[in-house]
């Protein structure tokens, strides 16, 4: 299998250690705004991560102290020859949404537009005290297209989502915490250590069960309750039949730590 870290570029860092893949957006002078080339790279990284058994958890963050991600580089948006080409572009939000592995966002500054969408796609969101969040597209005459309304409604509720998408105004990290957009707010120097700590815990769990938990949570937001309950029981049955589940039961009975291999 190819080394996933070989997919790194000048603008996207990729590091893998202890089953945790860290992806860093690296355009700090442009607030880590994403170009089409960066989108293509993220697409390749996500596809590789899905098939790399060594990768159990992903951390996504931004370089520098000012920004997590300011969304798409607006200077590149006029490069599409037709609205249809723009509609069918390769998009970094879509790439991350296709990741089956759990994703932790370490939001170290501005999360704006597509950067906000990118954070909302992540399963767990941690924010620095300096983080700021906004859906500013409305100020420029359009709206978000990477899942803004769906993900923001799920995280913050329709009323708070309306405030953000209709005004485009910024909220701070404490407001994001109160609204449910993030799980924790931390001092800037504690952000990545906390993300790594949480990632290490998740990486130690049986990987099939973790990926199934992610799929189940996503399904719960997209199905009527009766269907969601039935789907959850089906997923439970599938995970219960794995070798890892058998190992978990044995380890529990023998009062030892389990060894989980993803089968």
Secondary structure, DSSP 4 states (H G I P E B T S, - for coil): ---GGGG--SSEEEEEETTEEEEEE--GGGTTPBPHHHHHHHHHHHHHHHH-TT--EEEEEESSSSEEE--B-GGGGGG-SSHHHHHT---HHHHHHT--SEEEEEE-SEEETHHHHHHHHSSEEEEETT-EEE-THHHHT----SSHHHHHHHHH-HHHHHHHHHH---EEHHHHHHHTS-SEEE-HHHHHHHHHHHHHHHHTS-HHHHHHHHHHHHHHTTS-HHHHHHHHHHHHHHHHTSHHHHHHHHHHHHTS-------
